[in-house]
């Protein structure tokens, strides 16, 4: 299932439900759409819903690194929503690669994650 962005009207906020095992092709779909939003609306808050993520393919790590470097200042806040310990660890792992505030939320706190993104 391809990666998709769900825009939150008038809030410069997007939700990205991640599914299954992420691959390079997912970034090839996601990045152009995200860049379009940045050109139109400026900085964004991003919520990554990792509930159904089962990991990444090796090539995806490089794509993620390139995206982080290129969009270092385009993201104000990142909310990472998950339910597994390794998903919570991803929030800590990502901090050095962005100037965005990053916060992990358990799946039951998804509404709080959206609210926190809106405070930016």
PyMOL CGO cylinders between C-alpha atoms (Angstrom):
from pymol import cmd
from pymol.cgo import CYLINDER

trace = [
    CYLINDER, 0.00, 0.00, 0.00, 1.54, 3.34, -1.03, 0.3, 1, 1, 1, 1, 1, 1,
    CYLINDER, 1.54, 3.34, -1.03, 2.39, 6.04, 1.47, 0.3, 1, 1, 1, 1, 1, 1,
    CYLINDER, 2.39, 6.04, 1.47, -0.03, 8.98, 1.50, 0.3, 1, 1, 1, 1, 1, 1,
    CYLINDER, -0.03, 8.98, 1.50, -0.32, 12.44, 3.01, 0.3, 1, 1, 1, 1, 1, 1,
    CYLINDER, -0.32, 12.44, 3.01, -3.51, 13.62, 4.64, 0.3, 1, 1, 1, 1, 1, 1,
    CYLINDER, -3.51, 13.62, 4.64, -3.67, 17.42, 4.78, 0.3, 1, 1, 1, 1, 1, 1,
    CYLINDER, -3.67, 17.42, 4.78, -5.31, 19.18, 7.70, 0.3, 1, 1, 1, 1, 1, 1,
    CYLINDER, -5.31, 19.18, 7.70, -7.02, 22.22, 6.19, 0.3, 1, 1, 1, 1, 1, 1,
    CYLINDER, -7.02, 22.22, 6.19, -5.69, 25.64, 7.20, 0.3, 1, 1, 1, 1, 1, 1,
    CYLINDER, -5.69, 25.64, 7.20, -3.32, 24.28, 9.84, 0.3, 1, 1, 1, 1, 1, 1,
    CYLINDER, -3.32, 24.28, 9.84, -0.11, 23.59, 7.89, 0.3, 1, 1, 1, 1, 1, 1,
    CYLINDER, -0.11, 23.59, 7.89, -0.23, 20.12, 9.30, 0.3, 1, 1, 1, 1, 1, 1,
    CYLINDER, -0.23, 20.12, 9.30, -0.16, 16.73, 7.59, 0.3, 1, 1, 1, 1, 1, 1,
    CYLINDER, -0.16, 16.73, 7.59, -0.74, 13.21, 8.80, 0.3, 1, 1, 1, 1, 1, 1,
    CYLINDER, -0.74, 13.21, 8.80, 1.24, 10.39, 7.23, 0.3, 1, 1, 1, 1, 1, 1,
    CYLINDER, 1.24, 10.39, 7.23, -0.13, 6.93, 7.97, 0.3, 1, 1, 1, 1, 1, 1,
    CYLINDER, -0.13, 6.93, 7.97, 2.76, 4.50, 7.47, 0.3, 1, 1, 1, 1, 1, 1,
    CYLINDER, 2.76, 4.50, 7.47, 1.91, 0.93, 6.61, 0.3, 1, 1, 1, 1, 1, 1,
    CYLINDER, 1.91, 0.93, 6.61, 3.73, -2.37, 6.37, 0.3, 1, 1, 1, 1, 1, 1,
    CYLINDER, 3.73, -2.37, 6.37, 7.43, -2.31, 5.49, 0.3, 1, 1, 1, 1, 1, 1,
    CYLINDER, 7.43, -2.31, 5.49, 8.57, 1.04, 4.08, 0.3, 1, 1, 1, 1, 1, 1,
    CYLINDER, 8.57, 1.04, 4.08, 10.47, 0.99, 0.78, 0.3, 1, 1, 1, 1, 1, 1,
    CYLINDER, 10.47, 0.99, 0.78, 12.31, 3.49, -1.40, 0.3, 1, 1, 1, 1, 1, 1,
    CYLINDER, 12.31, 3.49, -1.40, 9.24, 3.72, -3.63, 0.3, 1, 1, 1, 1, 1, 1,
    CYLINDER, 9.24, 3.72, -3.63, 7.24, 5.11, -0.71, 0.3, 1, 1, 1, 1, 1, 1,
    CYLINDER, 7.24, 5.11, -0.71, 9.61, 8.06, -0.51, 0.3, 1, 1, 1, 1, 1, 1,
    CYLINDER, 9.61, 8.06, -0.51, 9.40, 8.56, -4.27, 0.3, 1, 1, 1, 1, 1, 1,
    CYLINDER, 9.40, 8.56, -4.27, 5.66, 9.18, -3.80, 0.3, 1, 1, 1, 1, 1, 1,
    CYLINDER, 5.66, 9.18, -3.80, 5.81, 11.05, -0.49, 0.3, 1, 1, 1, 1, 1, 1,
    CYLINDER, 5.81, 11.05, -0.49, 8.64, 13.56, -1.08, 0.3, 1, 1, 1, 1, 1, 1,
    CYLINDER, 8.64, 13.56, -1.08, 7.22, 15.35, -4.17, 0.3, 1, 1, 1, 1, 1, 1,
    CYLINDER, 7.22, 15.35, -4.17, 3.84, 15.76, -2.49, 0.3, 1, 1, 1, 1, 1, 1,
    CYLINDER, 3.84, 15.76, -2.49, 5.43, 17.09, 0.70, 0.3, 1, 1, 1, 1, 1, 1,
    CYLINDER, 5.43, 17.09, 0.70, 7.59, 19.51, -1.31, 0.3, 1, 1, 1, 1, 1, 1,
    CYLINDER, 7.59, 19.51, -1.31, 4.47, 20.78, -3.10, 0.3, 1, 1, 1, 1, 1, 1,
    CYLINDER, 4.47, 20.78, -3.10, 2.86, 21.58, 0.25, 0.3, 1, 1, 1, 1, 1, 1,
    CYLINDER, 2.86, 21.58, 0.25, 5.97, 23.38, 1.49, 0.3, 1, 1, 1, 1, 1, 1,
    CYLINDER, 5.97, 23.38, 1.49, 6.05, 25.54, -1.67, 0.3, 1, 1, 1, 1, 1, 1,
    CYLINDER, 6.05, 25.54, -1.67, 2.37, 26.43, -1.26, 0.3, 1, 1, 1, 1, 1, 1,
    CYLINDER, 2.37, 26.43, -1.26, 2.10, 26.86, 2.50, 0.3, 1, 1, 1, 1, 1, 1,
    CYLINDER, 2.10, 26.86, 2.50, 5.54, 27.02, 4.11, 0.3, 1, 1, 1, 1, 1, 1,
    CYLINDER, 5.54, 27.02, 4.11, 6.61, 25.09, 7.20, 0.3, 1, 1, 1, 1, 1, 1,
    CYLINDER, 6.61, 25.09, 7.20, 4.50, 22.18, 8.38, 0.3, 1, 1, 1, 1, 1, 1,
    CYLINDER, 4.50, 22.18, 8.38, 3.89, 19.97, 11.36, 0.3, 1, 1, 1, 1, 1, 1,
    CYLINDER, 3.89, 19.97, 11.36, 3.93, 16.27, 10.51, 0.3, 1, 1, 1, 1, 1, 1,
    CYLINDER, 3.93, 16.27, 10.51, 2.30, 13.36, 12.32, 0.3, 1, 1, 1, 1, 1, 1,
    CYLINDER, 2.30, 13.36, 12.32, 3.72, 9.96, 11.44, 0.3, 1, 1, 1, 1, 1, 1,
    CYLINDER, 3.72, 9.96, 11.44, 1.22, 7.24, 12.37, 0.3, 1, 1, 1, 1, 1, 1,
    CYLINDER, 1.22, 7.24, 12.37, 3.43, 4.16, 12.73, 0.3, 1, 1, 1, 1, 1, 1,
    CYLINDER, 3.43, 4.16, 12.73, 0.81, 1.73, 14.06, 0.3, 1, 1, 1, 1, 1, 1,
    CYLINDER, 0.81, 1.73, 14.06, 1.12, -0.71, 11.16, 0.3, 1, 1, 1, 1, 1, 1,
    CYLINDER, 1.12, -0.71, 11.16, 4.82, -0.23, 10.33, 0.3, 1, 1, 1, 1, 1, 1,
    CYLINDER, 4.82, -0.23, 10.33, 6.80, -3.44, 10.32, 0.3, 1, 1, 1, 1, 1, 1,
    CYLINDER, 6.80, -3.44, 10.32, 10.18, -1.83, 9.64, 0.3, 1, 1, 1, 1, 1, 1,
    CYLINDER, 10.18, -1.83, 9.64, 12.13, -0.46, 6.71, 0.3, 1, 1, 1, 1, 1, 1,
    CYLINDER, 12.13, -0.46, 6.71, 13.94, -1.93, 3.76, 0.3, 1, 1, 1, 1, 1, 1,
    CYLINDER, 13.94, -1.93, 3.76, 17.66, -1.12, 3.75, 0.3, 1, 1, 1, 1, 1, 1,
    CYLINDER, 17.66, -1.12, 3.75, 17.35, 1.36, 0.86, 0.3, 1, 1, 1, 1, 1, 1,
    CYLINDER, 17.35, 1.36, 0.86, 14.77, 3.31, 2.84, 0.3, 1, 1, 1, 1, 1, 1,
    CYLINDER, 14.77, 3.31, 2.84, 17.30, 4.44, 5.43, 0.3, 1, 1, 1, 1, 1, 1,
    CYLINDER, 17.30, 4.44, 5.43, 19.22, 6.38, 2.77, 0.3, 1, 1, 1, 1, 1, 1,
    CYLINDER, 19.22, 6.38, 2.77, 16.02, 7.95, 1.44, 0.3, 1, 1, 1, 1, 1, 1,
    CYLINDER, 16.02, 7.95, 1.44, 15.01, 8.99, 4.96, 0.3, 1, 1, 1, 1, 1, 1,
    CYLINDER, 15.01, 8.99, 4.96, 18.44, 10.54, 5.58, 0.3, 1, 1, 1, 1, 1, 1,
    CYLINDER, 18.44, 10.54, 5.58, 18.30, 12.52, 2.29, 0.3, 1, 1, 1, 1, 1, 1,
    CYLINDER, 18.30, 12.52, 2.29, 14.80, 13.75, 3.10, 0.3, 1, 1, 1, 1, 1, 1,
    CYLINDER, 14.80, 13.75, 3.10, 15.86, 14.86, 6.59, 0.3, 1, 1, 1, 1, 1, 1,
    CYLINDER, 15.86, 14.86, 6.59, 18.86, 16.79, 5.27, 0.3, 1, 1, 1, 1, 1, 1,
    CYLINDER, 18.86, 16.79, 5.27, 16.92, 18.48, 2.48, 0.3, 1, 1, 1, 1, 1, 1,
    CYLINDER, 16.92, 18.48, 2.48, 13.93, 19.44, 4.65, 0.3, 1, 1, 1, 1, 1, 1,
    CYLINDER, 13.93, 19.44, 4.65, 15.78, 20.16, 7.91, 0.3, 1, 1, 1, 1, 1, 1,
    CYLINDER, 15.78, 20.16, 7.91, 14.06, 23.55, 8.35, 0.3, 1, 1, 1, 1, 1, 1,
    CYLINDER, 14.06, 23.55, 8.35, 10.72, 22.85, 6.62, 0.3, 1, 1, 1, 1, 1, 1,
    CYLINDER, 10.72, 22.85, 6.62, 9.17, 20.97, 9.52, 0.3, 1, 1, 1, 1, 1, 1,
    CYLINDER, 9.17, 20.97, 9.52, 8.34, 22.71, 12.82, 0.3, 1, 1, 1, 1, 1, 1,
    CYLINDER, 8.34, 22.71, 12.82, 7.08, 19.73, 14.80, 0.3, 1, 1, 1, 1, 1, 1,
    CYLINDER, 7.08, 19.73, 14.80, 7.01, 15.98, 14.31, 0.3, 1, 1, 1, 1, 1, 1,
    CYLINDER, 7.01, 15.98, 14.31, 4.56, 13.83, 16.23, 0.3, 1, 1, 1, 1, 1, 1,
    CYLINDER, 4.56, 13.83, 16.23, 5.35, 10.13, 16.06, 0.3, 1, 1, 1, 1, 1, 1,
    CYLINDER, 5.35, 10.13, 16.06, 2.39, 7.92, 17.00, 0.3, 1, 1, 1, 1, 1, 1,
    CYLINDER, 2.39, 7.92, 17.00, 2.97, 4.24, 17.66, 0.3, 1, 1, 1, 1, 1, 1,
    CYLINDER, 2.97, 4.24, 17.66, 2.52, 1.36, 20.02, 0.3, 1, 1, 1, 1, 1, 1,
    CYLINDER, 2.52, 1.36, 20.02, 5.88, -0.39, 20.18, 0.3, 1, 1, 1, 1, 1, 1,
    CYLINDER, 5.88, -0.39, 20.18, 9.05, 0.38, 22.12, 0.3, 1, 1, 1, 1, 1, 1,
    CYLINDER, 9.05, 0.38, 22.12, 11.18, 0.60, 18.95, 0.3, 1, 1, 1, 1, 1, 1,
    CYLINDER, 11.18, 0.60, 18.95, 8.76, 3.18, 17.52, 0.3, 1, 1, 1, 1, 1, 1,
    CYLINDER, 8.76, 3.18, 17.52, 9.20, 5.29, 20.63, 0.3, 1, 1, 1, 1, 1, 1,
    CYLINDER, 9.20, 5.29, 20.63, 12.97, 4.97, 20.15, 0.3, 1, 1, 1, 1, 1, 1,
    CYLINDER, 12.97, 4.97, 20.15, 12.65, 6.38, 16.63, 0.3, 1, 1, 1, 1, 1, 1,
    CYLINDER, 12.65, 6.38, 16.63, 11.69, 9.75, 18.10, 0.3, 1, 1, 1, 1, 1, 1,
    CYLINDER, 11.69, 9.75, 18.10, 14.98, 9.90, 19.98, 0.3, 1, 1, 1, 1, 1, 1,
    CYLINDER, 14.98, 9.90, 19.98, 16.97, 8.59, 17.02, 0.3, 1, 1, 1, 1, 1, 1,
    CYLINDER, 16.97, 8.59, 17.02, 15.58, 11.28, 14.65, 0.3, 1, 1, 1, 1, 1, 1,
    CYLINDER, 15.58, 11.28, 14.65, 16.35, 14.32, 16.83, 0.3, 1, 1, 1, 1, 1, 1,
    CYLINDER, 16.35, 14.32, 16.83, 19.88, 15.02, 15.52, 0.3, 1, 1, 1, 1, 1, 1,
    CYLINDER, 19.88, 15.02, 15.52, 18.62, 15.08, 11.92, 0.3, 1, 1, 1, 1, 1, 1,
    CYLINDER, 18.62, 15.08, 11.92, 16.11, 17.92, 12.24, 0.3, 1, 1, 1, 1, 1, 1,
    CYLINDER, 16.11, 17.92, 12.24, 15.55, 21.24, 13.94, 0.3, 1, 1, 1, 1, 1, 1,
    CYLINDER, 15.55, 21.24, 13.94, 11.90, 20.27, 14.48, 0.3, 1, 1, 1, 1, 1, 1,
    CYLINDER, 11.90, 20.27, 14.48, 10.54, 19.51, 17.93, 0.3, 1, 1, 1, 1, 1, 1,
    CYLINDER, 10.54, 19.51, 17.93, 9.88, 15.76, 18.04, 0.3, 1, 1, 1, 1, 1, 1,
    CYLINDER, 9.88, 15.76, 18.04, 7.53, 14.03, 20.43, 0.3, 1, 1, 1, 1, 1, 1,
    CYLINDER, 7.53, 14.03, 20.43, 6.32, 10.44, 20.70, 0.3, 1, 1, 1, 1, 1, 1,
    CYLINDER, 6.32, 10.44, 20.70, 2.68, 9.64, 21.49, 0.3, 1, 1, 1, 1, 1, 1,
    CYLINDER, 2.68, 9.64, 21.49, 1.11, 6.25, 22.16, 0.3, 1, 1, 1, 1, 1, 1,
    CYLINDER, 1.11, 6.25, 22.16, -1.65, 5.29, 19.73, 0.3, 1, 1, 1, 1, 1, 1,
    CYLINDER, -1.65, 5.29, 19.73, -4.33, 6.13, 22.33, 0.3, 1, 1, 1, 1, 1, 1,
    CYLINDER, -4.33, 6.13, 22.33, -2.97, 9.70, 22.37, 0.3, 1, 1, 1, 1, 1, 1,
    CYLINDER, -2.97, 9.70, 22.37, -3.37, 10.40, 18.63, 0.3, 1, 1, 1, 1, 1, 1,
    CYLINDER, -3.37, 10.40, 18.63, -5.79, 13.28, 19.30, 0.3, 1, 1, 1, 1, 1, 1,
    CYLINDER, -5.79, 13.28, 19.30, -3.25, 14.85, 21.68, 0.3, 1, 1, 1, 1, 1, 1,
    CYLINDER, -3.25, 14.85, 21.68, -0.59, 14.51, 18.97, 0.3, 1, 1, 1, 1, 1, 1,
    CYLINDER, -0.59, 14.51, 18.97, -2.76, 16.44, 16.51, 0.3, 1, 1, 1, 1, 1, 1,
    CYLINDER, -2.76, 16.44, 16.51, -3.43, 19.10, 19.13, 0.3, 1, 1, 1, 1, 1, 1,
    CYLINDER, -3.43, 19.10, 19.13, 0.29, 19.43, 19.92, 0.3, 1, 1, 1, 1, 1, 1,
    CYLINDER, 0.29, 19.43, 19.92, 1.09, 19.87, 16.24, 0.3, 1, 1, 1, 1, 1, 1,
    CYLINDER, 1.09, 19.87, 16.24, -1.49, 22.67, 16.03, 0.3, 1, 1, 1, 1, 1, 1,
    CYLINDER, -1.49, 22.67, 16.03, 0.27, 24.62, 18.78, 0.3, 1, 1, 1, 1, 1, 1,
    CYLINDER, 0.27, 24.62, 18.78, 3.27, 25.36, 16.56, 0.3, 1, 1, 1, 1, 1, 1,
]
cmd.load_cgo(trace, "trace")
